[in-house]
Amino acid sequence: MLFDKAFRYLTGIPAQRVHQQIGEYFSVPSAEGCPAIQTPWGDEFAPAIKDCVRCAETWLGGSSLPLWWALSQNRKRHRPGDFQEAFEAGFLLRLQQTLLNLREAAASRPTSFDV
């Protein structure tokens, strides 16, 4: 949310909505041992966030589509503005969870020098 406010301040784009109280935020669910990641969007954005998680998991599962295409084409299914932003953020957060999990797995493997 701070990044969002800073971006809007720097670009001069006014905030389009007031984010809700912390208890009402919707999260990208946990995945592969990574905890859920809270988003700055409320429950009304749950369908967009659930859709983005599904799309990200499809791509991670071996989709032949380029990553940028999967993101840009699937986001069009949601209303412009906050709904598309929620989709984009959720998509990237699911990728982040996977990358963090891969980094942790790589760090926990012994190197050839440890043998």
Kinemage of the C-alpha trace (Angstrom):
@kinemage 1
@onewidth
@group {chain A} dominant
@subgroup {mainchain}
@vectorlist {calphas} color= white
{ca met a 1} P 0.000 0.000 0.000
{ca leu a 2} L 2.876 2.395 0.684
{ca phe a 3} L 4.312 1.673 -2.752
{ca asp a 4} L 0.893 2.398 -4.249
{ca lys a 5} L 0.663 5.730 -2.437
{ca ala a 6} L 4.218 6.693 -3.394
{ca phe a 7} L 3.626 5.809 -7.038
{ca arg a 8} L 0.425 7.810 -7.137
{ca tyr a 9} L 2.188 10.763 -5.480
{ca leu a 10} L 5.114 10.671 -7.900
{ca thr a 11} L 2.983 10.245 -11.000
{ca gly a 12} L 0.249 12.655 -9.944
{ca ile a 13} L -2.402 9.977 -10.422
{ca pro a 14} L -5.016 10.414 -7.682
{ca ala a 15} L -6.050 7.430 -5.604
{ca gln a 16} L -9.296 5.997 -6.956
{ca arg a 17} L -10.522 4.400 -3.776
{ca val a 18} L -9.785 4.273 -0.080
{ca his a 19} L -8.336 0.944 0.990
{ca gln a 20} L -10.195 -0.870 3.728
{ca gln a 21} L -9.227 -1.654 7.264
{ca ile a 22} L -6.634 -4.363 7.777
{ca gly a 23} L -9.124 -7.027 8.866
{ca glu a 24} L -10.941 -6.822 5.548
{ca tyr a 25} L -7.988 -7.397 3.204
{ca phe a 26} L -7.950 -10.412 0.920
{ca ser a 27} L -4.806 -12.561 0.727
{ca val a 28} L -3.124 -14.656 -1.910
{ca pro a 29} L -3.346 -18.129 -0.338
{ca ser a 30} L -0.284 -19.943 0.972
{ca ala a 31} L 1.577 -22.141 -1.483
{ca glu a 32} L 4.282 -24.780 -1.232
{ca gly a 33} L 5.240 -23.856 2.297
{ca cys a 34} L 5.157 -20.093 1.715
{ca pro a 35} L 2.704 -18.192 3.900
{ca ala a 36} L -0.277 -16.322 2.486
{ca ile a 37} L 0.505 -12.792 1.322
{ca gln a 38} L -1.938 -10.054 2.205
{ca thr a 39} L -3.019 -7.656 -0.527
{ca pro a 40} L -4.340 -4.110 -0.112
{ca trp a 41} L -7.692 -5.147 -1.617
{ca gly a 42} L -10.878 -6.173 0.146
{ca asp a 43} L -13.194 -9.113 -0.329
{ca glu a 44} L -14.903 -7.575 -3.349
{ca phe a 45} L -11.654 -8.262 -5.242
{ca ala a 46} L -11.565 -11.929 -4.201
{ca pro a 47} L -12.727 -13.221 -7.629
{ca ala a 48} L -9.951 -11.307 -9.425
{ca ile a 49} L -7.313 -12.498 -6.953
{ca lys a 50} L -8.508 -16.111 -7.088
{ca asp a 51} L -8.430 -15.917 -10.895
{ca cys a 52} L -4.904 -14.518 -10.945
{ca val a 53} L -3.675 -17.282 -8.635
{ca arg a 54} L -5.218 -19.864 -10.970
{ca cys a 55} L -3.613 -18.196 -14.019
{ca ala a 56} L -0.195 -17.963 -12.340
{ca glu a 57} L -0.363 -21.611 -11.283
{ca thr a 58} L -1.313 -22.613 -14.836
{ca trp a 59} L 1.728 -20.768 -16.153
{ca leu a 60} L 3.992 -22.226 -13.455
{ca gly a 61} L 2.657 -25.684 -14.268
{ca gly a 62} L 4.280 -25.587 -17.684
{ca ser a 63} L 2.161 -23.366 -19.911
{ca ser a 64} L 3.637 -22.755 -23.347
{ca leu a 65} L 2.537 -19.106 -23.239
{ca pro a 66} L 5.125 -16.407 -22.508
{ca leu a 67} L 4.747 -15.038 -18.982
{ca trp a 68} L 3.987 -11.499 -20.166
{ca trp a 69} L 1.223 -12.836 -22.427
{ca ala a 70} L -0.389 -14.862 -19.650
{ca leu a 71} L -0.487 -11.790 -17.429
{ca ser a 72} L -1.540 -9.196 -20.002
{ca gln a 73} L -4.246 -11.248 -21.695
{ca asn a 74} L -5.828 -12.649 -18.546
{ca arg a 75} L -5.973 -9.262 -16.815
{ca lys a 76} L -8.289 -8.041 -19.585
{ca arg a 77} L -11.054 -10.224 -18.160
{ca his a 78} L -11.355 -7.837 -15.217
{ca arg a 79} L -12.675 -4.294 -15.036
{ca pro a 80} L -10.065 -1.566 -15.570
{ca gly a 81} L -8.659 0.113 -12.483
{ca asp a 82} L -8.401 -1.577 -9.118
{ca phe a 83} L -9.737 -4.933 -10.352
{ca gln a 84} L -6.981 -5.223 -12.957
{ca glu a 85} L -4.407 -3.995 -10.430
{ca ala a 86} L -5.583 -6.620 -7.938
{ca phe a 87} L -5.253 -9.289 -10.636
{ca glu a 88} L -1.740 -8.140 -11.590
{ca ala a 89} L -0.541 -7.933 -7.998
{ca gly a 90} L -1.979 -11.317 -7.092
{ca phe a 91} L -0.423 -12.908 -10.182
{ca leu a 92} L 2.991 -11.490 -9.292
{ca leu a 93} L 2.608 -12.378 -5.613
{ca arg a 94} L 1.964 -16.036 -6.532
{ca leu a 95} L 5.126 -15.979 -8.672
{ca gln a 96} L 6.979 -14.364 -5.755
{ca gln a 97} L 5.858 -17.148 -3.422
{ca thr a 98} L 7.183 -19.741 -5.865
{ca leu a 99} L 10.497 -17.944 -6.352
{ca leu a 100} L 10.983 -17.599 -2.594
{ca asn a 101} L 10.269 -21.288 -2.162
{ca leu a 102} L 12.789 -22.184 -4.878
{ca arg a 103} L 15.408 -19.900 -3.307
{ca glu a 104} L 14.905 -21.503 0.106
{ca ala a 105} L 15.139 -24.980 -1.409
{ca ala a 106} L 18.356 -24.082 -3.230
{ca ala a 107} L 19.869 -22.543 -0.092
{ca ser a 108} L 19.114 -25.643 1.966
{ca arg a 109} L 20.799 -28.030 -0.485
{ca pro a 110} L 24.362 -28.916 0.413
{ca thr a 111} L 27.009 -27.638 -1.961
{ca ser a 112} L 29.704 -29.928 -3.306
{ca phe a 113} L 32.082 -28.396 -0.739
{ca asp a 114} L 29.859 -29.494 2.144
{ca val a 115} L 30.274 -33.216 1.398
